[in-house]
Amino acid sequence: MALLQLDNVSVAYDQNYILRDFNLSIEKGHLISLLGPSGCGKTTTLRLIAGFMEAKEGSFKFGGKDYTRVPINKRNFGLVFQSYALFPHLSVYDNVAFGLRLRKVKDGEIKRRVLRMLEIVGLSGFENRFPKALSGGQKQRVAIARALVIEPELLLFDEPLSNLDANLRVNMRVEIRRIQQELGITTVYVSHDQEECFSISDQVAVMNKGVIEQLDRPSVIFQYPKTEFVARFIGFNNFITFEERTEENGFHLLRVGDRRFKAAVVPGMPASFKGAIRPDDIAIGLPDQIEAGDNTLDGTVKVSTYLGRSYQYVVETALGEFTVNQEMQQPFAGNQHIRLGFPPDKLVLVE
């Protein structure tokens, strides 16, 4: 049985619905990320769970109990904000102890729990420092410790790494995952950064206009997006619309015009007429390097861009333009004739 359950929830500002008939379930001990562009409803979902807003329709159950109308102060949830939200006039120790003091916990127990939590987040010895003397990553660790020290039943993260530089974001997401797994705490994590979500999550819910378009393990979503929206959001920016489709020996046999393609049949994935493939998964070479036939297209290089580790090409073909990334020492020249190859196990069908 799921620890957290949202059933047919609708949330609206005035008459503008952000979520409508929204459903989500989370198992105990799992970290699930809500991923999507601005305005997709992920932060609204988090605020609903936290208790900052109420649903117009539907129900929210937690631990088998109805939490739909439970006030925020009665929910034992920890929340880590994007802006850290530390008290500048309080020391690290007092910031972390704040929630325990509100709960009238005895001083000896407060000290034990605060020092233990600072050790878990790697800030032992920082008790007497003030927020102005901390780096961005250290401030975020204090915010995490403050959320965890109350021993919450659920931990909520709202874009917690967006204010940090790139290298620090990588380090902090590793720490967040380590702490979450060490404590075994059920966690909901909101972000618009797919790499961030994929690296730390047990499951990812990709949201679009208040709807979950796909909910699955990160590896499944990365390889097999179900819809065109999910595919585009996670980097499948090459698409082919086919005219015919049949199945044979574990493959979709596809045709557009006089060109034929194969795509592997993946159980549980849509059998549609639109194919998608990543720029990194298309092979590119001279016509004598890639044999002509099914799953190939001849084309002309229109744009070549150096990306550091690889070159990116925009290639014009009879089926439109394709973006291709390829590591190589000697790049192709503009207007050079080349051939593209589409591996059947990399070409996926999306709704």
C-alpha positions as CSV (number, residue, x, y, z in Angstrom):
1,M,0.0,0.0,0.0
2,A,1.3,3.5,-0.9
3,L,2.3,5.8,1.9
4,L,1.1,8.9,0.0
5,Q,-1.9,8.9,-2.3
6,L,-3.4,11.8,-4.2
7,D,-6.7,10.7,-5.8
8,N,-8.4,12.8,-8.5
9,V,-7.1,16.0,-7.0
10,S,-8.0,19.4,-8.6
11,V,-6.3,22.7,-7.6
12,A,-7.3,26.1,-9.1
13,Y,-6.4,29.7,-8.6
14,D,-9.8,31.4,-9.0
15,Q,-11.1,29.5,-12.0
16,N,-7.7,28.7,-13.5
17,Y,-7.1,25.0,-12.9
18,I,-3.4,24.1,-12.3
19,L,-4.2,20.4,-11.5
20,R,-7.3,18.6,-12.6
21,D,-8.1,15.0,-11.7
22,F,-4.5,14.5,-10.7
23,N,-3.4,11.1,-9.3
24,L,-0.1,10.2,-7.6
25,S,1.1,7.4,-5.3
26,I,4.4,7.1,-3.5
27,E,5.8,4.0,-1.7
28,K,7.4,4.3,1.7
29,G,11.1,5.0,1.6
30,H,11.2,6.1,-2.1
31,L,12.4,9.3,-3.5
32,I,10.2,10.5,-6.3
33,S,10.9,13.6,-8.4
34,L,8.3,15.9,-10.1
35,L,10.0,17.1,-13.3
36,G,8.8,19.5,-15.8
37,P,8.9,23.0,-17.3
38,S,7.7,26.1,-15.5
39,G,3.9,26.2,-15.1
40,C,3.5,22.4,-15.4
41,G,2.1,22.1,-11.8
42,K,5.0,20.4,-10.0
43,T,5.4,23.1,-7.3
44,T,1.6,23.3,-6.9
45,T,1.6,19.6,-6.2
46,L,4.4,20.0,-3.6
47,R,2.5,22.9,-1.9
48,L,-0.6,20.9,-1.8
49,I,1.2,18.0,-0.1
50,A,2.9,20.4,2.3
51,G,-0.4,21.9,3.3
52,F,0.1,25.5,1.9
53,M,-3.0,25.1,-0.3
54,E,-6.1,23.0,-0.4
55,A,-7.6,20.9,-3.2
56,K,-11.0,22.0,-4.6
57,E,-11.8,18.4,-5.4
58,G,-10.3,15.0,-4.6
59,S,-8.5,13.6,-1.6
60,F,-5.0,13.3,-0.1
61,K,-4.2,10.3,2.0
62,F,-1.0,9.8,4.0
63,G,-0.2,6.6,6.0
64,G,-3.8,5.5,5.4
65,K,-5.3,8.7,7.0
66,D,-7.2,11.4,5.2
67,Y,-4.9,14.5,5.1
68,T,-7.1,16.5,2.7
69,R,-8.0,19.1,5.3
70,V,-5.2,18.6,7.9
71,P,-3.6,22.0,8.6
72,I,0.1,22.5,7.8
73,N,1.1,22.6,11.5
74,K,-0.4,19.2,12.1
75,R,1.6,17.6,9.2
76,N,4.9,16.2,10.4
77,F,6.6,17.0,7.1
78,G,10.0,18.6,6.5
79,L,10.4,21.2,3.7
80,V,13.6,22.4,2.1
81,F,13.1,25.7,0.2
82,Q,14.9,27.0,-2.9
83,S,16.0,30.1,-1.0
84,Y,17.3,28.2,2.1
85,A,15.0,30.4,4.4
86,L,17.6,30.4,7.2
87,F,17.2,33.0,10.0
88,P,20.2,35.3,9.6
89,H,20.3,36.3,13.3
90,L,20.5,32.7,14.5
91,S,23.6,30.4,14.6
92,V,23.7,27.2,12.6
93,Y,22.8,25.3,15.9
94,D,19.8,27.6,16.6
95,N,18.6,27.4,13.0
96,V,18.5,23.6,13.1
97,A,17.1,23.6,16.6
98,F,14.2,26.0,15.8
99,G,11.6,23.3,14.9
100,L,12.4,21.3,18.0
101,R,12.0,24.3,20.3
102,L,8.6,25.0,18.7
103,R,7.7,21.4,19.7
104,K,8.8,22.0,23.3
105,V,11.5,19.3,23.1
106,K,13.8,19.3,26.1
107,D,17.2,21.0,25.8
108,G,19.3,17.8,26.2
109,E,17.3,16.0,23.5
110,I,17.6,19.1,21.2
111,K,21.4,19.1,21.6
112,R,21.7,15.4,20.9
113,R,19.5,15.5,17.8
114,V,21.0,18.8,16.4
115,L,24.6,17.6,16.7
116,R,23.7,14.2,15.2
117,M,22.0,15.9,12.2
118,L,24.9,18.2,11.6
119,E,27.2,15.2,11.6
120,I,24.9,13.5,9.0
121,V,25.0,16.5,6.7
122,G,28.7,17.0,7.1
123,L,28.6,20.2,9.2
124,S,30.1,19.1,12.6
125,G,32.0,22.0,14.1
126,F,29.8,24.6,12.4
127,E,27.4,25.0,15.3
128,N,28.3,28.6,16.2
129,R,28.6,30.0,12.7
130,F,26.0,32.3,11.3
131,P,24.5,32.0,7.8
132,K,26.5,35.0,6.4
133,A,29.7,33.0,7.1
134,L,28.5,30.0,5.1
135,S,28.8,29.1,1.4
136,G,25.7,28.3,-0.7
137,G,26.2,24.6,-0.3
138,Q,26.7,24.9,3.5
139,K,23.5,26.9,3.8
140,Q,21.6,24.2,1.9
141,R,23.0,21.6,4.2
142,V,21.8,23.6,7.2
143,A,18.3,23.8,5.6
144,I,18.3,20.0,5.1
145,A,19.4,19.4,8.7
146,R,16.6,21.7,9.9
147,A,14.1,19.8,7.9
148,L,15.3,16.4,9.1
149,V,15.9,17.1,12.7
150,I,12.2,17.1,13.5
151,E,12.2,13.5,12.3
152,P,9.5,14.1,9.6
153,E,7.4,11.4,8.1
154,L,7.9,13.0,4.7
155,L,10.6,15.2,3.2
156,L,9.8,17.8,0.6
157,F,12.4,19.6,-1.7
158,D,11.4,22.6,-3.7
159,E,14.1,23.3,-6.4
160,P,16.7,23.1,-3.6
161,L,19.8,23.4,-5.9
162,S,18.8,26.1,-8.3
163,N,20.8,28.8,-6.5
164,L,24.1,26.8,-6.6
165,D,26.8,26.7,-9.2
166,A,27.1,23.7,-11.5
167,N,29.8,21.9,-9.6
168,L,28.2,22.4,-6.3
169,R,24.9,21.2,-7.6
170,V,26.5,17.9,-8.6
171,N,28.0,17.5,-5.1
172,M,24.8,18.4,-3.3
173,R,22.6,16.0,-5.2
174,V,25.0,13.2,-4.3
175,E,24.7,14.3,-0.6
176,I,20.9,14.5,-0.8
177,R,20.6,11.0,-2.2
178,R,23.1,9.7,0.4
179,I,21.2,11.2,3.3
180,Q,17.8,10.1,2.0
181,Q,19.0,6.5,1.6
182,E,20.8,6.5,5.0
183,L,17.7,7.6,6.8
184,G,15.2,5.8,4.5
185,I,12.9,8.8,4.5
186,T,10.2,9.1,1.9
187,T,10.9,12.2,-0.3
188,V,9.2,14.3,-2.9
189,Y,11.7,16.4,-5.0
190,V,10.7,19.2,-7.4
191,S,13.0,20.3,-10.2
192,H,13.1,21.4,-13.8
193,D,16.6,19.8,-14.2
194,Q,16.3,16.3,-15.7
195,E,19.9,15.3,-15.0
196,E,19.4,16.3,-11.3
197,C,16.1,14.3,-11.0
198,F,17.4,11.2,-12.9
199,S,20.5,11.0,-10.8
200,I,18.8,10.8,-7.4
201,S,15.3,9.4,-7.9
202,D,13.7,6.0,-7.5
203,Q,11.0,7.2,-9.8
204,V,10.4,10.4,-11.9
205,A,7.0,11.9,-12.8
206,V,7.3,14.0,-15.9
207,M,4.6,16.6,-15.8
208,N,3.0,18.8,-18.5
209,K,0.0,21.2,-17.9
210,G,-1.0,19.6,-14.7
211,V,-0.8,16.0,-15.9
212,I,1.8,13.3,-15.3
213,E,2.7,12.3,-18.9
214,Q,5.0,9.5,-17.7
215,L,5.9,8.0,-14.2
216,D,8.6,5.4,-14.2
217,R,12.2,4.6,-13.2
218,P,14.7,7.2,-14.6
219,S,16.4,4.6,-16.8
220,V,13.1,3.7,-18.5
221,I,12.1,7.3,-19.1
222,F,15.6,8.1,-20.5
223,Q,15.5,5.2,-23.0
224,Y,11.7,4.9,-23.7
225,P,9.7,8.1,-23.4
226,K,6.0,7.4,-23.9
227,T,4.9,10.7,-25.4
228,E,6.3,13.3,-27.8
229,F,6.4,15.9,-24.9
230,V,8.5,13.6,-22.7
231,A,10.8,12.8,-25.6
232,R,11.4,16.4,-26.4
233,F,11.8,17.4,-22.8
234,I,14.6,14.8,-22.2
235,G,16.5,15.4,-25.4
236,F,14.9,13.4,-28.3
237,N,14.8,16.2,-30.8
238,N,14.6,14.1,-34.0
239,F,11.2,12.9,-35.1
240,I,9.9,10.9,-38.1
241,T,6.2,10.6,-38.9
242,F,5.5,7.2,-40.6
243,E,2.7,6.3,-42.9
244,E,2.5,2.5,-42.3
245,R,3.4,0.2,-39.4
246,T,3.3,-3.5,-38.9
247,E,5.0,-5.9,-36.4
248,E,7.2,-8.8,-37.2
249,N,9.7,-10.9,-35.2
250,G,9.9,-8.3,-32.4
251,F,10.2,-5.3,-34.6
252,H,8.0,-2.5,-35.8
253,L,8.2,-2.4,-39.6
254,L,7.7,1.3,-40.6
255,R,7.4,3.1,-43.9
256,V,7.4,6.7,-45.0
257,G,7.3,7.3,-48.8
258,D,9.7,4.8,-50.3
259,R,11.9,4.5,-47.2
260,R,11.7,1.7,-44.7
261,F,12.7,1.6,-41.0
262,K,12.7,-0.9,-38.2
263,A,12.2,-0.1,-34.5
264,A,12.4,-2.7,-31.7
265,V,9.1,-3.5,-30.0
266,V,9.2,-2.6,-26.3
267,P,6.5,-4.1,-24.1
268,G,4.3,-1.5,-22.5
269,M,5.4,1.3,-24.9
270,P,3.0,2.9,-27.5
271,A,2.7,1.5,-31.0
272,S,2.3,4.8,-32.8
273,F,3.3,6.3,-36.1
274,K,5.8,8.8,-34.7
275,G,9.4,7.8,-34.2
276,A,12.0,9.6,-32.0
277,I,15.7,9.4,-31.6
278,R,18.4,11.3,-29.8
279,P,21.2,13.2,-31.6
280,D,23.8,11.0,-29.9
281,D,22.2,7.8,-31.2
282,I,22.2,8.6,-34.9
283,A,25.3,7.3,-36.8
284,I,26.8,9.7,-39.3
285,G,29.4,8.8,-41.9
286,L,30.4,9.0,-45.5
287,P,28.3,7.0,-48.0
288,D,31.0,4.4,-48.3
289,Q,31.1,4.0,-44.5
290,I,27.4,3.3,-43.9
291,E,25.7,0.8,-46.1
292,A,22.6,2.1,-47.8
293,G,19.3,0.3,-46.9
294,D,16.7,0.2,-44.2
295,N,17.1,2.7,-41.4
296,T,19.4,5.0,-43.4
297,L,19.1,8.4,-45.0
298,D,21.4,10.3,-47.3
299,G,21.8,14.0,-46.5
300,T,23.8,17.2,-46.6
301,V,25.6,18.9,-43.7
302,K,24.1,22.3,-43.3
303,V,25.5,23.4,-39.9
304,S,28.5,22.1,-38.0
305,T,29.0,23.2,-34.3
306,Y,31.9,22.3,-32.0
307,L,30.7,21.2,-28.6
308,G,34.1,20.3,-27.0
309,R,33.9,16.5,-26.8
310,S,32.0,16.2,-30.0
311,Y,30.6,18.0,-33.1
312,Q,26.9,18.7,-33.6
313,Y,25.6,18.6,-37.2
314,V,22.3,19.8,-38.7
315,V,21.8,17.5,-41.6
316,E,19.2,18.1,-44.3
317,T,17.5,15.0,-45.7
318,A,14.5,14.1,-47.8
319,L,12.6,13.6,-44.5
320,G,13.6,17.0,-43.1
321,E,16.4,18.1,-40.8
322,F,18.1,15.9,-38.2
323,T,20.5,16.9,-35.4
324,V,23.4,14.6,-34.9
325,N,26.2,14.5,-32.3
326,Q,29.4,12.7,-33.1
327,E,32.8,12.5,-31.5
328,M,35.5,12.8,-34.2
329,Q,38.9,14.3,-34.9
330,Q,38.1,15.6,-38.4
331,P,34.7,17.2,-38.7
332,F,32.5,17.1,-41.8
333,A,32.5,20.3,-43.9
334,G,29.4,22.3,-44.8
335,N,27.4,21.0,-47.7
336,Q,29.3,17.7,-47.5
337,H,27.2,14.7,-48.6
338,I,26.9,12.1,-45.8
339,R,24.7,9.2,-44.7
340,L,22.8,8.7,-41.5
341,G,22.1,5.5,-39.8
342,F,19.2,4.9,-37.3
343,P,19.8,1.9,-35.0
344,P,16.5,0.0,-34.5
345,D,17.1,-0.3,-30.7
346,K,17.5,3.5,-30.5
347,L,14.5,4.5,-32.6
348,V,11.5,4.6,-30.3
349,L,7.8,5.2,-31.0
350,V,6.0,7.9,-29.0
351,E,2.4,9.0,-28.7
